[in-house]
């Protein structure tokens, strides 16, 4: 069973003005598609061919780098498309919202600290903030 590129659950332009249609199209149709194609190529003829993405991710540290990188990229992007969407977002509630408030005082303060961490980091701007949750 080869992996396939999932369809976006919305139109490319659905996230404008935050993310333009062309960026979404390239990111989905080229970037994510490359993960899928490279994952299929890395699995072809191996004992792992035909496994589900969940089965691969369960043992990801034991798999070759090409499977780790492309399988992880495919899995992450597949989730990514479903957790963002038109008219989505807003302040988190529940345990996550409470942990953000406990750690940072407010969502706005967390955003401020995150932006500071990202814009002062050398390289591609990856930044992490830890939320003190139980």
C-alpha positions as CSV (number, residue, x, y, z in Angstrom):
1,X,0.0,0.0,0.0
2,X,1.7,3.2,-1.2
3,X,1.1,6.4,0.7
4,X,-0.9,9.1,-1.1
5,X,-1.1,12.9,-0.7
6,X,-4.2,13.7,1.2
7,X,-6.5,16.4,-0.3
8,X,-6.7,19.7,1.6
9,X,-10.0,19.9,3.5
10,X,-10.4,23.4,2.1
11,X,-9.5,25.5,-0.9
12,X,-5.9,26.9,-1.3
13,X,-7.2,30.4,-0.8
14,X,-9.3,29.6,2.3
15,X,-6.6,30.9,4.7
16,X,-6.1,34.3,3.1
17,X,-5.1,36.9,4.1
18,X,-2.9,35.0,6.6
19,X,-1.5,32.4,4.1
20,X,-1.9,33.1,0.4
21,X,-3.3,30.6,-2.1
22,X,0.0,30.2,-4.0
23,X,1.9,29.4,-0.8
24,X,-0.6,26.8,0.2
25,X,-0.6,25.3,-3.2
26,X,3.2,25.0,-3.3
27,X,3.4,23.7,0.3
28,X,0.8,21.1,-0.3
29,X,1.3,20.0,-3.9
30,X,5.1,20.2,-4.0
31,X,6.5,20.1,-0.5
32,X,4.1,17.6,1.1
33,X,4.0,15.6,-2.1
34,X,7.8,15.3,-2.0
35,X,7.6,13.7,1.5
36,X,5.0,11.2,0.2
37,X,6.9,10.3,-2.9
38,X,10.2,10.0,-1.0
39,X,8.6,7.9,1.7
40,X,7.2,5.5,-0.8
41,X,10.6,5.2,-2.5
42,X,12.4,4.7,0.8
43,X,9.9,1.9,1.7
44,X,9.8,0.1,-1.6
45,X,11.1,-3.4,-1.4
46,X,11.7,-3.3,2.4
47,X,10.1,-5.2,5.2
48,X,8.3,-2.0,6.1
49,X,6.5,-1.6,2.8
50,X,2.7,-1.8,3.4
51,X,2.8,-0.6,7.0
52,X,0.5,2.2,8.1
53,X,2.0,5.6,9.0
54,X,1.0,4.9,12.6
55,X,3.0,1.6,12.5
56,X,6.0,3.4,11.1
57,X,5.8,6.2,13.6
58,X,5.5,3.8,16.5
59,X,9.1,2.5,15.7
60,X,10.4,5.6,14.0
61,X,13.7,5.7,15.9
62,X,14.6,2.2,14.5
63,X,14.0,3.1,10.9
64,X,16.4,4.5,8.3
65,X,16.8,8.2,8.0
66,X,14.9,8.4,4.7
67,X,11.9,6.8,6.3
68,X,12.2,8.9,9.5
69,X,12.5,12.2,7.7
70,X,9.9,11.6,5.0
71,X,7.5,9.6,7.1
72,X,7.6,12.2,9.8
73,X,7.2,15.0,7.2
74,X,4.2,13.3,5.7
75,X,2.6,12.5,9.1
76,X,3.2,16.0,10.4
77,X,1.8,17.7,7.3
78,X,-1.2,15.4,7.2
79,X,-2.0,16.6,10.7
80,X,-1.1,20.2,10.0
81,X,-3.7,20.5,7.3
82,X,-6.5,19.4,9.6
83,X,-5.6,21.5,12.6
84,X,-5.8,24.8,10.7
85,X,-8.6,26.0,8.6
86,X,-10.9,28.9,7.7
87,X,-12.6,30.5,10.6
88,X,-10.5,28.3,13.0
89,X,-8.2,29.3,15.7
90,X,-8.6,31.5,18.7
91,X,-7.4,31.2,22.2
92,X,-7.0,27.6,23.5
93,X,-9.3,26.5,26.3
94,X,-9.2,23.6,28.7
95,X,-6.0,22.2,30.1
96,X,-3.8,23.9,27.4
97,X,-5.3,27.3,28.0
98,X,-4.9,26.9,31.8
99,X,-1.3,25.8,31.4
100,X,-0.5,28.8,29.1
101,X,-2.1,31.2,31.7
102,X,-0.2,29.5,34.5
103,X,3.1,29.7,32.8
104,X,3.0,33.0,30.9
105,X,0.1,34.9,32.6
106,X,-1.8,35.2,29.3
107,X,-1.9,34.0,25.7
108,X,-0.7,37.5,24.6
109,X,2.3,37.2,26.8
110,X,3.1,33.7,25.5
111,X,2.9,35.1,21.9
112,X,5.2,37.9,22.8
113,X,7.8,35.6,24.3
114,X,7.5,33.2,21.4
115,X,8.0,35.9,18.9
116,X,11.1,37.1,20.9
117,X,12.5,33.6,21.0
118,X,11.9,33.0,17.2
119,X,13.2,36.4,16.0
120,X,16.4,36.2,18.0
121,X,17.3,32.6,17.1
122,X,20.0,32.1,14.5
123,X,18.9,30.0,11.5
124,X,15.4,29.3,10.3
125,X,13.6,30.7,13.3
126,X,12.6,27.5,15.0
127,X,11.7,28.3,18.6
128,X,10.3,26.4,21.6
129,X,8.5,27.6,24.7
130,X,7.7,25.1,27.4
131,X,4.2,25.3,28.9
132,X,4.1,24.2,32.5
133,X,1.3,21.7,32.4
134,X,0.5,18.8,34.8
